[in-house]
Protein backbone atom coordinates (compact mmCIF):
# COMPACT_ATOMS: atom_id res chain seq x y z
CA UNK A 1 0.00 0.00 0.00
CA UNK A 2 1.42 3.40 -0.92
CA UNK A 3 1.76 6.29 1.49
CA UNK A 4 -1.05 8.81 1.73
CA UNK A 5 -0.23 12.36 0.65
CA UNK A 6 0.02 13.40 4.30
CA UNK A 7 2.60 10.67 4.92
CA UNK A 8 4.56 11.61 1.82
CA UNK A 9 4.84 15.27 2.78
CA UNK A 10 7.23 14.96 5.70
CA UNK A 11 8.61 18.44 5.04
CA UNK A 12 5.23 20.17 4.69
CA UNK A 13 4.26 22.77 7.25
CA UNK A 14 1.68 21.47 9.70
CA UNK A 15 -0.84 22.84 12.15
CA UNK A 16 -1.85 21.27 15.43
CA UNK A 17 -5.26 20.80 16.99
CA UNK A 18 -6.53 19.18 20.16
CA UNK A 19 -9.18 16.48 20.28
CA UNK A 20 -9.71 13.25 22.22
CA UNK A 21 -7.29 14.60 24.86
CA UNK A 22 -4.30 14.62 22.51
CA UNK A 23 -2.59 16.78 19.92
CA UNK A 24 -3.00 15.98 16.23
CA UNK A 25 -1.03 17.33 13.25
CA UNK A 26 -2.36 18.09 9.77
CA UNK A 27 -0.96 19.94 6.77
CA UNK A 28 -1.45 23.69 6.93
CA UNK A 29 -3.07 23.64 3.50
CA UNK A 30 -4.54 21.12 1.10
CA UNK A 31 -2.58 20.21 -2.01
CA UNK A 32 -3.64 18.83 -5.37
CA UNK A 33 -2.72 15.32 -4.22
CA UNK A 34 -5.04 15.70 -1.22
CA UNK A 35 -7.90 16.81 -3.44
CA UNK A 36 -7.41 13.83 -5.76
CA UNK A 37 -7.42 11.43 -2.81
CA UNK A 38 -10.54 13.04 -1.36
CA UNK A 39 -12.29 12.86 -4.72
CA UNK A 40 -11.92 9.05 -4.53
CA UNK A 41 -13.12 8.91 -0.90
CA UNK A 42 -14.74 12.09 0.48
CA UNK A 43 -15.98 10.30 3.62
CA UNK A 44 -14.73 10.94 7.15
CA UNK A 45 -12.46 7.93 6.75
CA UNK A 46 -11.04 9.41 3.55
CA UNK A 47 -10.41 12.71 5.34
CA UNK A 48 -8.58 10.95 8.19
CA UNK A 49 -6.54 8.78 5.82
CA UNK A 50 -5.64 11.78 3.64
CA UNK A 51 -4.53 14.27 6.27
CA UNK A 52 -3.22 12.28 9.26
CA UNK A 53 0.10 10.46 9.44
CA UNK A 54 0.10 6.68 9.75
CA UNK A 55 0.93 6.93 13.46
CA UNK A 56 -1.98 9.28 14.08
CA UNK A 57 -4.36 7.08 12.06
CA UNK A 58 -3.26 4.20 14.27
CA UNK A 59 -3.88 6.30 17.41
CA UNK A 60 -7.36 7.19 16.15
CA UNK A 61 -8.03 3.51 15.44
CA UNK A 62 -7.11 2.74 19.05
CA UNK A 63 -9.58 5.39 20.25
CA UNK A 64 -12.21 3.73 18.02
CA UNK A 65 -14.59 6.70 17.88
CA UNK A 66 -18.30 6.34 17.23
CA UNK A 67 -19.67 7.64 13.94
CA UNK A 68 -20.76 10.87 15.65
CA UNK A 69 -17.38 11.26 17.37
CA UNK A 70 -15.57 10.72 14.07
CA UNK A 71 -17.81 13.30 12.40
CA UNK A 72 -16.95 15.82 15.12
CA UNK A 73 -13.25 14.94 14.84
CA UNK A 74 -13.15 15.52 11.09
CA UNK A 75 -15.02 18.81 11.53
CA UNK A 76 -12.31 19.97 13.97
CA UNK A 77 -9.55 18.64 11.67
CA UNK A 78 -10.91 20.54 8.67
CA UNK A 79 -11.43 23.67 10.75
CA UNK A 80 -7.77 23.48 11.86
CA UNK A 81 -6.82 23.46 8.18
CA UNK A 82 -8.97 26.52 7.52
CA UNK A 83 -11.96 24.72 6.04
CA UNK A 84 -15.46 24.83 7.37
CA UNK A 85 -16.53 21.49 8.91
CA UNK A 86 -17.93 18.70 6.74
CA UNK A 87 -21.34 18.58 8.44
N, C-alpha and C positions, 0 to 999 in steps of 0.2 A: 504494500500500500504506500502511495507516495505521500509526502508531507503536505499538510494544508498550507495555504498561503501564509497564515500566521506563523507557522513553524518555520517556513522558509525565510522569513524576513527577520532574522536574528538581529540585524543592525537597524531595523526600523524604530523610530521613536514611538514610545508607548505612553499610555495614560493608565492610571490606577483608579480602581473603584472598590468600595467595600460592600460586601454582601455575604450572607451566611457566615458572619463573624470571621471573615478573612479578607485579604487583599487580593484582587484579581488584576491582570494586566492585559490590555488590548491595544492594538495599533491606534495611533492618534488620528489616523484618517483611513478611509477605505481606498483601496487601489482597484485597478481594473481586474486583477486576478481575484480579488474578493467578490466583486460584482458577478463575475462569471461563475464562481462557485455557488454564490447565493441564487443565481438564476436556476441552477440545477436543483437546489434544495433550499427554498426560502423559509423553511420551518424553523422553529426554535432550535431544533437539533442542528440544522444547517448553520444557523447563526453561531452557536457554540463551537461547532467543529471548524468554522471558518476563522473565527477571531481569537480563540483561546489556544494556548500552547498545549502540547500533548500532556504535560504534567498537570496543567490546570483542568483539562478535560477529565483526566483520571481523578482528580480531587473532586470535581463535580459529580462524577459517577459514584464516588464513595458517599457523597452526601445523599444521592438518590432522591432529588427533589420530586414533589408531586407535579402534575401538569400545571397547576396554578402557580406553584413556586417557581417552576422553570419559566413560565410566561413572565412573571415579575422579574426574575433574574435577567432575562434577555432584554426586557424594557430598560433596566438599569444599565446593562452593558451598552446598549445602543445610545442611551442618553450620555454615557461617559464619552462616547465617540463623537458626540455632537448631533446625533440623530434623535428624532422624536421616537418614543417607544413604538413597538410593533403591535400594540393592542388597538 
